[in-house]
């Protein structure tokens, strides 16, 4: 007997549920996302032809403004939590949960350790008028810059070998201040540092310019 052919029906997929999920996810991220807080200081970095990008993780960043004030920043909220807890214990700062949370989710810090409690209890706007952003002391007698380096390293855990030490200094920062910072790293036996700069075009005819031209032709 001949086979009976069943009529073919077109397949319709109801996308309503998928669209609902997509909009729910979009709404969640819009409401839950917190933008990175503004840095307390603006820095105009010098220019160079170095094309190496600043890494996104495992970075201890020291920002220096034109007046020589030093600010510390580190990525990773769990790492920042360990750092502020260690500082709180070691220096008996008496920080509460809200103040430590402000450090964890905040931007760079440029206050003396003794002022951290008052500094972290203020909002970002209040800090600008409180006069606590005096910068981390870099003199050898105080040693606070070295403390931030040590506790920053301790917060990295087993990833210490991956840590990048970056200095982002203003183009008008006094050289003696940079020397104090470099001397501190030298005492900590940290020899490899990364200087954050603006990218400029390599001078025509130099080896760097020829390398850029070669790379451009390959693309």
C-alpha positions as CSV (number, residue, x, y, z in Angstrom):
1,X,0.0,0.0,0.0
2,X,1.2,3.5,-0.7
3,X,2.5,5.5,2.3
4,X,0.3,8.2,3.6
5,X,2.1,11.5,3.6
6,X,1.3,13.7,6.5
7,X,0.8,17.4,5.7
8,X,3.7,19.6,6.8
9,X,3.0,22.4,9.2
10,X,5.2,25.4,9.7
11,X,6.9,25.7,13.1
12,X,6.0,28.9,15.1
13,X,8.1,29.8,18.1
14,X,6.6,32.1,20.6
15,X,9.3,34.6,21.5
16,X,7.3,36.5,24.0
17,X,8.8,34.8,27.0
18,X,12.4,35.3,25.7
19,X,11.7,39.0,25.1
20,X,10.3,39.4,28.7
21,X,13.5,37.7,30.1
22,X,15.7,40.0,28.0
23,X,14.0,43.2,29.2
24,X,14.0,41.9,32.8
25,X,17.8,41.4,32.6
26,X,18.3,44.8,31.0
27,X,16.3,46.5,33.7
28,X,18.2,44.6,36.4
29,X,21.6,45.7,35.1
30,X,20.4,49.3,34.7
31,X,19.2,49.5,38.3
32,X,21.9,47.5,39.9
33,X,25.0,48.9,38.1
34,X,27.0,51.4,40.0
35,X,29.3,53.6,38.0
36,X,32.9,54.0,39.1
37,X,33.2,57.0,41.4
38,X,35.1,60.1,40.2
39,X,38.7,60.3,41.1
40,X,39.4,63.0,43.7
41,X,42.1,64.6,41.7
42,X,42.7,65.4,38.0
43,X,46.1,64.6,36.5
44,X,47.6,65.6,33.2
45,X,50.1,62.9,32.4
46,X,53.2,63.5,30.2
47,X,53.3,62.0,26.7
48,X,55.3,59.1,25.4
49,X,55.3,56.7,22.4
50,X,54.9,53.6,24.6
51,X,51.8,51.6,23.4
52,X,51.6,49.3,26.4
53,X,48.1,49.5,27.9
54,X,47.4,49.8,31.6
55,X,46.2,46.4,32.9
56,X,42.6,46.1,34.3
57,X,43.5,43.9,37.3
58,X,46.2,43.2,39.8
59,X,47.3,46.9,39.8
60,X,48.5,49.1,42.7
61,X,48.1,52.6,41.3
62,X,49.7,55.7,42.8
63,X,48.4,59.0,41.4
64,X,50.4,62.1,42.0
65,X,48.9,65.6,41.3
66,X,50.8,68.7,40.3
67,X,51.1,69.7,44.0
68,X,52.8,66.5,44.9
69,X,49.8,64.9,46.7
70,X,49.8,61.1,46.4
71,X,46.6,59.0,46.1
72,X,46.4,55.2,46.3
73,X,44.0,52.9,44.4
74,X,43.7,49.2,44.0
75,X,41.3,47.1,41.9
76,X,39.1,44.3,43.2
77,X,36.5,44.8,46.0
78,X,37.5,41.6,48.0
79,X,41.1,42.8,47.9
80,X,40.2,46.3,49.0
81,X,38.1,44.8,51.8
82,X,41.1,42.8,53.1
83,X,43.4,45.9,52.9
84,X,41.1,48.2,54.9
85,X,40.4,45.5,57.5
86,X,44.2,45.0,57.9
87,X,44.7,48.7,58.3
88,X,41.9,49.0,60.7
89,X,43.3,46.2,62.9
90,X,46.9,47.3,62.7
91,X,46.4,51.1,63.4
92,X,43.3,50.7,65.7
93,X,41.2,53.0,63.5
94,X,37.9,52.0,64.9
95,X,36.2,51.9,61.5
96,X,32.6,50.7,61.3
97,X,31.0,48.6,58.6
98,X,29.7,51.6,56.6
99,X,33.2,53.3,56.6
100,X,34.9,50.2,55.4
101,X,32.2,49.8,52.8
102,X,32.9,53.3,51.6
103,X,36.6,52.4,51.1
104,X,35.7,49.1,49.3
105,X,33.5,50.8,46.7
106,X,35.3,54.1,46.6
107,X,38.0,55.6,44.4
108,X,41.5,56.7,45.2
109,X,42.4,57.6,48.8
110,X,44.8,60.4,49.6
111,X,44.4,60.9,53.3
112,X,46.8,60.2,56.2
113,X,46.1,56.9,58.0
114,X,45.2,58.8,61.2
115,X,42.5,60.7,59.3
116,X,41.0,57.6,57.5
117,X,38.0,57.2,59.9
118,X,36.9,60.8,59.4
119,X,37.7,60.7,55.7
120,X,35.6,57.5,55.1
121,X,32.7,58.8,57.1
122,X,32.2,61.7,54.7
123,X,30.6,61.8,51.3
124,X,32.6,62.5,48.2
125,X,31.4,66.1,48.1
126,X,32.2,66.6,51.8
127,X,35.7,65.3,51.4
128,X,36.5,68.1,48.9
129,X,35.8,70.8,51.4
130,X,37.1,69.0,54.6
131,X,40.7,69.4,53.7
132,X,41.6,65.8,54.4
133,X,42.9,65.1,50.8
134,X,46.4,66.1,51.8
135,X,48.0,63.1,50.1
136,X,49.7,60.1,51.5
137,X,53.0,61.1,53.2
138,X,56.0,60.0,51.3
139,X,58.8,61.1,53.6
140,X,61.0,58.3,54.9
141,X,60.4,59.3,58.6
142,X,56.6,58.8,58.3
143,X,56.7,55.7,56.1
144,X,53.0,55.7,55.3
145,X,53.6,55.2,51.5
146,X,55.5,52.1,52.3
147,X,52.6,50.9,54.5
148,X,50.2,51.2,51.7
149,X,52.5,49.2,49.4
150,X,52.9,46.5,52.1
151,X,49.2,46.2,52.8
152,X,48.3,46.4,49.2
153,X,50.7,43.5,48.5
154,X,49.2,41.5,51.4
155,X,45.7,41.9,50.0
156,X,46.8,40.3,46.7
157,X,47.2,36.9,48.4
158,X,48.8,34.4,46.1
159,X,48.8,36.7,43.1
160,X,51.7,38.9,44.3
161,X,53.9,37.9,41.3
162,X,51.2,39.3,38.9
163,X,51.0,42.7,40.6
164,X,51.8,45.8,38.5
165,X,53.0,48.9,40.3
166,X,51.9,52.0,38.4
167,X,52.7,55.6,39.0
168,X,50.4,58.2,37.3
169,X,52.0,61.5,37.9
170,X,51.0,65.0,36.6
171,X,53.3,66.6,34.0
172,X,54.0,69.4,36.5
173,X,54.7,67.2,39.6
174,X,57.9,68.4,41.3
175,X,60.8,65.9,40.7
176,X,61.8,65.7,44.4
177,X,58.3,64.2,45.1
178,X,58.8,61.6,42.4
179,X,62.2,60.8,43.8
180,X,60.7,60.2,47.3
181,X,58.2,57.8,45.8
182,X,60.9,55.9,43.8
183,X,63.1,55.7,46.9
184,X,60.3,54.1,48.8
185,X,59.8,51.4,46.1
186,X,63.6,50.9,46.1
187,X,63.6,50.3,49.9
188,X,60.8,47.7,49.3
189,X,63.1,46.0,46.7
190,X,60.5,46.7,43.9
191,X,62.5,47.5,40.8
192,X,59.9,47.2,38.1
193,X,57.5,50.1,37.9
194,X,55.1,51.3,35.2
195,X,54.7,55.0,34.4
196,X,51.3,56.0,33.1
197,X,51.5,58.4,30.1
198,X,49.5,59.7,27.2
199,X,50.2,58.2,23.8
200,X,51.8,60.4,21.2
201,X,53.0,59.7,17.7
202,X,56.6,58.5,17.4
203,X,59.0,60.9,15.7
204,X,59.2,60.2,12.0
205,X,62.3,58.2,10.9
206,X,62.9,56.6,14.4
207,X,62.8,52.9,15.0
208,X,59.5,53.3,16.9
209,X,58.0,55.1,13.9
210,X,59.1,52.4,11.5
211,X,57.7,49.7,13.8
212,X,54.3,51.5,13.8
213,X,54.4,51.9,10.0
214,X,55.1,48.2,9.6
215,X,52.3,47.2,12.0
216,X,49.9,49.5,10.1
217,X,50.7,47.9,6.8
218,X,50.2,44.4,8.2
219,X,46.6,45.4,9.2
